[in-house]
Amino acid sequence: MTIDARWLAAVPLVLIGWIGTLALVMRLGGEAPAALVMFPPEGFIRQLPEGVSVVSAGPVSVTLRGDEGLVATLYRLGAPLVLPAGLTGCLPQIGPQTG
């Protein structure tokens, strides 16, 4: 079975388009239970204001919850990419376990 080169070229384009669409929806005021910050800058978590809580943190991302205006706050603090998190179908991150 051979794979057509056009299919191989389409996969990264679809992935980039999907991530771009999610980021644009969040930037324009889309709502999600949490926000996923990809590649947060050094010291990002220390700068978070009151009312914003860290749900989980990984080596390249941080998942946060907060009040309205969370996405704008995250971009103001230097987040390079904010995606929706906590929606049905989102992949869970490994984080602190409670209970």
CNS distance restraints for C-alpha pairs under 8 A (distance, minus, plus):
assign (resid   3 and name CA) (resid   7 and name CA) 7.04 0.50 0.50
assign (resid   3 and name CA) (resid   8 and name CA) 7.52 0.50 0.50
assign (resid   4 and name CA) (resid   8 and name CA) 6.95 0.50 0.50
assign (resid   5 and name CA) (resid   9 and name CA) 6.29 0.50 0.50
assign (resid   6 and name CA) (resid  10 and name CA) 6.14 0.50 0.50
assign (resid   7 and name CA) (resid  11 and name CA) 6.48 0.50 0.50
assign (resid   8 and name CA) (resid  12 and name CA) 7.70 0.50 0.50
assign (resid   9 and name CA) (resid  13 and name CA) 6.91 0.50 0.50
assign (resid  10 and name CA) (resid  14 and name CA) 6.06 0.50 0.50
assign (resid  11 and name CA) (resid  15 and name CA) 6.26 0.50 0.50
assign (resid  12 and name CA) (resid  16 and name CA) 6.06 0.50 0.50
assign (resid  13 and name CA) (resid  17 and name CA) 6.04 0.50 0.50
assign (resid  14 and name CA) (resid  18 and name CA) 6.04 0.50 0.50
assign (resid  15 and name CA) (resid  19 and name CA) 6.25 0.50 0.50
assign (resid  16 and name CA) (resid  20 and name CA) 5.98 0.50 0.50
assign (resid  17 and name CA) (resid  21 and name CA) 6.04 0.50 0.50
assign (resid  18 and name CA) (resid  22 and name CA) 6.30 0.50 0.50
assign (resid  19 and name CA) (resid  23 and name CA) 6.16 0.50 0.50
assign (resid  19 and name CA) (resid  83 and name CA) 7.81 0.50 0.50
assign (resid  20 and name CA) (resid  24 and name CA) 6.07 0.50 0.50
assign (resid  21 and name CA) (resid  25 and name CA) 6.13 0.50 0.50
assign (resid  22 and name CA) (resid  26 and name CA) 6.33 0.50 0.50
assign (resid  22 and name CA) (resid  83 and name CA) 5.95 0.50 0.50
assign (resid  22 and name CA) (resid  84 and name CA) 6.88 0.50 0.50
assign (resid  23 and name CA) (resid  27 and name CA) 6.13 0.50 0.50
assign (resid  23 and name CA) (resid  81 and name CA) 6.85 0.50 0.50
assign (resid  23 and name CA) (resid  82 and name CA) 5.94 0.50 0.50
assign (resid  23 and name CA) (resid  83 and name CA) 5.20 0.50 0.50
assign (resid  23 and name CA) (resid  84 and name CA) 7.68 0.50 0.50
assign (resid  24 and name CA) (resid  28 and name CA) 6.11 0.50 0.50
assign (resid  25 and name CA) (resid  29 and name CA) 6.51 0.50 0.50
assign (resid  25 and name CA) (resid  30 and name CA) 5.14 0.50 0.50
assign (resid  26 and name CA) (resid  30 and name CA) 4.54 0.50 0.50
assign (resid  26 and name CA) (resid  31 and name CA) 6.88 0.50 0.50
assign (resid  26 and name CA) (resid  71 and name CA) 6.93 0.50 0.50
assign (resid  26 and name CA) (resid  82 and name CA) 7.05 0.50 0.50
assign (resid  26 and name CA) (resid  83 and name CA) 6.40 0.50 0.50
assign (resid  26 and name CA) (resid  84 and name CA) 6.58 0.50 0.50
assign (resid  27 and name CA) (resid  71 and name CA) 6.72 0.50 0.50
assign (resid  27 and name CA) (resid  72 and name CA) 7.44 0.50 0.50
assign (resid  27 and name CA) (resid  82 and name CA) 7.84 0.50 0.50
assign (resid  29 and name CA) (resid  71 and name CA) 7.84 0.50 0.50
assign (resid  31 and name CA) (resid  84 and name CA) 7.63 0.50 0.50
assign (resid  32 and name CA) (resid  84 and name CA) 5.53 0.50 0.50
assign (resid  32 and name CA) (resid  85 and name CA) 6.29 0.50 0.50
assign (resid  32 and name CA) (resid  86 and name CA) 6.72 0.50 0.50
assign (resid  32 and name CA) (resid  87 and name CA) 6.49 0.50 0.50
assign (resid  33 and name CA) (resid  65 and name CA) 6.99 0.50 0.50
assign (resid  33 and name CA) (resid  84 and name CA) 7.70 0.50 0.50
assign (resid  33 and name CA) (resid  85 and name CA) 6.48 0.50 0.50
assign (resid  33 and name CA) (resid  86 and name CA) 5.34 0.50 0.50
assign (resid  33 and name CA) (resid  87 and name CA) 6.69 0.50 0.50
assign (resid  34 and name CA) (resid  63 and name CA) 6.66 0.50 0.50
assign (resid  34 and name CA) (resid  64 and name CA) 5.56 0.50 0.50
assign (resid  34 and name CA) (resid  65 and name CA) 4.75 0.50 0.50
assign (resid  34 and name CA) (resid  66 and name CA) 7.42 0.50 0.50
assign (resid  34 and name CA) (resid  84 and name CA) 6.28 0.50 0.50
assign (resid  34 and name CA) (resid  85 and name CA) 4.86 0.50 0.50
assign (resid  34 and name CA) (resid  86 and name CA) 5.54 0.50 0.50
assign (resid  35 and name CA) (resid  63 and name CA) 5.60 0.50 0.50
assign (resid  35 and name CA) (resid  64 and name CA) 5.28 0.50 0.50
assign (resid  35 and name CA) (resid  65 and name CA) 6.42 0.50 0.50
assign (resid  35 and name CA) (resid  70 and name CA) 7.98 0.50 0.50
assign (resid  35 and name CA) (resid  71 and name CA) 7.32 0.50 0.50
assign (resid  35 and name CA) (resid  82 and name CA) 6.36 0.50 0.50
assign (resid  35 and name CA) (resid  83 and name CA) 5.78 0.50 0.50
assign (resid  35 and name CA) (resid  84 and name CA) 4.87 0.50 0.50
assign (resid  35 and name CA) (resid  85 and name CA) 5.03 0.50 0.50
assign (resid  35 and name CA) (resid  86 and name CA) 7.77 0.50 0.50
assign (resid  36 and name CA) (resid  61 and name CA) 6.71 0.50 0.50
assign (resid  36 and name CA) (resid  62 and name CA) 5.77 0.50 0.50
assign (resid  36 and name CA) (resid  63 and name CA) 4.43 0.50 0.50
assign (resid  36 and name CA) (resid  64 and name CA) 6.45 0.50 0.50
assign (resid  36 and name CA) (resid  82 and name CA) 5.55 0.50 0.50
assign (resid  36 and name CA) (resid  83 and name CA) 5.00 0.50 0.50
assign (resid  36 and name CA) (resid  84 and name CA) 5.90 0.50 0.50
assign (resid  36 and name CA) (resid  85 and name CA) 5.54 0.50 0.50
assign (resid  37 and name CA) (resid  61 and name CA) 5.45 0.50 0.50
assign (resid  37 and name CA) (resid  62 and name CA) 5.23 0.50 0.50
assign (resid  37 and name CA) (resid  63 and name CA) 6.27 0.50 0.50
assign (resid  37 and name CA) (resid  64 and name CA) 7.83 0.50 0.50
assign (resid  37 and name CA) (resid  74 and name CA) 7.98 0.50 0.50
assign (resid  37 and name CA) (resid  79 and name CA) 6.37 0.50 0.50
assign (resid  37 and name CA) (resid  80 and name CA) 7.52 0.50 0.50
assign (resid  37 and name CA) (resid  81 and name CA) 5.78 0.50 0.50
assign (resid  37 and name CA) (resid  82 and name CA) 4.61 0.50 0.50
assign (resid  37 and name CA) (resid  83 and name CA) 6.45 0.50 0.50
assign (resid  38 and name CA) (resid  60 and name CA) 6.03 0.50 0.50
assign (resid  38 and name CA) (resid  61 and name CA) 4.51 0.50 0.50
assign (resid  38 and name CA) (resid  62 and name CA) 6.79 0.50 0.50
assign (resid  38 and name CA) (resid  79 and name CA) 7.47 0.50 0.50
assign (resid  38 and name CA) (resid  80 and name CA) 6.92 0.50 0.50
assign (resid  38 and name CA) (resid  81 and name CA) 5.41 0.50 0.50
assign (resid  38 and name CA) (resid  82 and name CA) 6.41 0.50 0.50
assign (resid  38 and name CA) (resid  83 and name CA) 7.75 0.50 0.50
assign (resid  39 and name CA) (resid  60 and name CA) 4.95 0.50 0.50
assign (resid  39 and name CA) (resid  61 and name CA) 5.54 0.50 0.50
assign (resid  39 and name CA) (resid  79 and name CA) 7.47 0.50 0.50
assign (resid  39 and name CA) (resid  80 and name CA) 6.79 0.50 0.50
assign (resid  39 and name CA) (resid  81 and name CA) 7.34 0.50 0.50
assign (resid  40 and name CA) (resid  44 and name CA) 6.12 0.50 0.50
assign (resid  40 and name CA) (resid  60 and name CA) 7.12 0.50 0.50
assign (resid  40 and name CA) (resid  61 and name CA) 6.44 0.50 0.50
assign (resid  40 and name CA) (resid  62 and name CA) 7.22 0.50 0.50
assign (resid  40 and name CA) (resid  78 and name CA) 7.50 0.50 0.50
assign (resid  40 and name CA) (resid  79 and name CA) 5.47 0.50 0.50
assign (resid  40 and name CA) (resid  80 and name CA) 6.79 0.50 0.50
assign (resid  41 and name CA) (resid  78 and name CA) 6.72 0.50 0.50
assign (resid  41 and name CA) (resid  79 and name CA) 6.75 0.50 0.50
assign (resid  43 and name CA) (resid  47 and name CA) 6.71 0.50 0.50
assign (resid  44 and name CA) (resid  48 and name CA) 6.87 0.50 0.50
assign (resid  44 and name CA) (resid  77 and name CA) 7.07 0.50 0.50
assign (resid  44 and name CA) (resid  78 and name CA) 7.59 0.50 0.50
assign (resid  44 and name CA) (resid  79 and name CA) 7.89 0.50 0.50
assign (resid  45 and name CA) (resid  54 and name CA) 7.99 0.50 0.50
assign (resid  47 and name CA) (resid  77 and name CA) 7.21 0.50 0.50
assign (resid  48 and name CA) (resid  52 and name CA) 6.41 0.50 0.50
assign (resid  48 and name CA) (resid  77 and name CA) 7.81 0.50 0.50
assign (resid  51 and name CA) (resid  66 and name CA) 5.70 0.50 0.50
assign (resid  51 and name CA) (resid  67 and name CA) 6.69 0.50 0.50
assign (resid  52 and name CA) (resid  64 and name CA) 6.67 0.50 0.50
assign (resid  52 and name CA) (resid  65 and name CA) 5.65 0.50 0.50
assign (resid  52 and name CA) (resid  66 and name CA) 4.38 0.50 0.50
assign (resid  52 and name CA) (resid  67 and name CA) 7.15 0.50 0.50
assign (resid  52 and name CA) (resid  70 and name CA) 7.70 0.50 0.50
assign (resid  53 and name CA) (resid  64 and name CA) 5.56 0.50 0.50
assign (resid  53 and name CA) (resid  65 and name CA) 5.32 0.50 0.50
assign (resid  53 and name CA) (resid  66 and name CA) 6.37 0.50 0.50
assign (resid  54 and name CA) (resid  62 and name CA) 7.09 0.50 0.50
assign (resid  54 and name CA) (resid  63 and name CA) 6.01 0.50 0.50
assign (resid  54 and name CA) (resid  64 and name CA) 4.59 0.50 0.50
assign (resid  54 and name CA) (resid  65 and name CA) 6.59 0.50 0.50
assign (resid  55 and name CA) (resid  62 and name CA) 7.68 0.50 0.50
assign (resid  55 and name CA) (resid  63 and name CA) 5.35 0.50 0.50
assign (resid  55 and name CA) (resid  64 and name CA) 5.30 0.50 0.50
assign (resid  55 and name CA) (resid  65 and name CA) 6.77 0.50 0.50
assign (resid  55 and name CA) (resid  95 and name CA) 7.49 0.50 0.50
assign (resid  56 and name CA) (resid  62 and name CA) 5.92 0.50 0.50
assign (resid  56 and name CA) (resid  63 and name CA) 5.20 0.50 0.50
assign (resid  56 and name CA) (resid  64 and name CA) 7.24 0.50 0.50
assign (resid  56 and name CA) (resid  93 and name CA) 6.82 0.50 0.50
assign (resid  56 and name CA) (resid  94 and name CA) 7.06 0.50 0.50
assign (resid  56 and name CA) (resid  95 and name CA) 4.75 0.50 0.50
assign (resid  56 and name CA) (resid  96 and name CA) 6.67 0.50 0.50
assign (resid  57 and name CA) (resid  61 and name CA) 5.94 0.50 0.50
assign (resid  57 and name CA) (resid  62 and name CA) 4.31 0.50 0.50
assign (resid  57 and name CA) (resid  63 and name CA) 6.19 0.50 0.50
assign (resid  57 and name CA) (resid  93 and name CA) 7.78 0.50 0.50
assign (resid  57 and name CA) (resid  94 and name CA) 7.77 0.50 0.50
assign (resid  57 and name CA) (resid  95 and name CA) 6.35 0.50 0.50
assign (resid  58 and name CA) (resid  62 and name CA) 6.13 0.50 0.50
assign (resid  58 and name CA) (resid  93 and name CA) 7.49 0.50 0.50
assign (resid  58 and name CA) (resid  94 and name CA) 7.32 0.50 0.50
assign (resid  58 and name CA) (resid  95 and name CA) 7.57 0.50 0.50
assign (resid  63 and name CA) (resid  85 and name CA) 7.20 0.50 0.50
assign (resid  65 and name CA) (resid  70 and name CA) 7.70 0.50 0.50
assign (resid  66 and name CA) (resid  70 and name CA) 5.71 0.50 0.50
assign (resid  69 and name CA) (resid  73 and name CA) 6.22 0.50 0.50
assign (resid  70 and name CA) (resid  74 and name CA) 6.17 0.50 0.50
assign (resid  71 and name CA) (resid  75 and name CA) 6.29 0.50 0.50
assign (resid  71 and name CA) (resid  82 and name CA) 7.01 0.50 0.50
assign (resid  72 and name CA) (resid  76 and name CA) 6.08 0.50 0.50
assign (resid  73 and name CA) (resid  77 and name CA) 6.24 0.50 0.50
assign (resid  74 and name CA) (resid  78 and name CA) 6.58 0.50 0.50
assign (resid  74 and name CA) (resid  79 and name CA) 5.53 0.50 0.50
assign (resid  74 and name CA) (resid  82 and name CA) 7.68 0.50 0.50
assign (resid  75 and name CA) (resid  79 and name CA) 4.75 0.50 0.50
assign (resid  75 and name CA) (resid  80 and name CA) 6.88 0.50 0.50
assign (resid  75 and name CA) (resid  81 and name CA) 7.86 0.50 0.50
assign (resid  75 and name CA) (resid  82 and name CA) 7.68 0.50 0.50
assign (resid  85 and name CA) (resid  90 and name CA) 6.41 0.50 0.50
assign (resid  86 and name CA) (resid  90 and name CA) 6.08 0.50 0.50
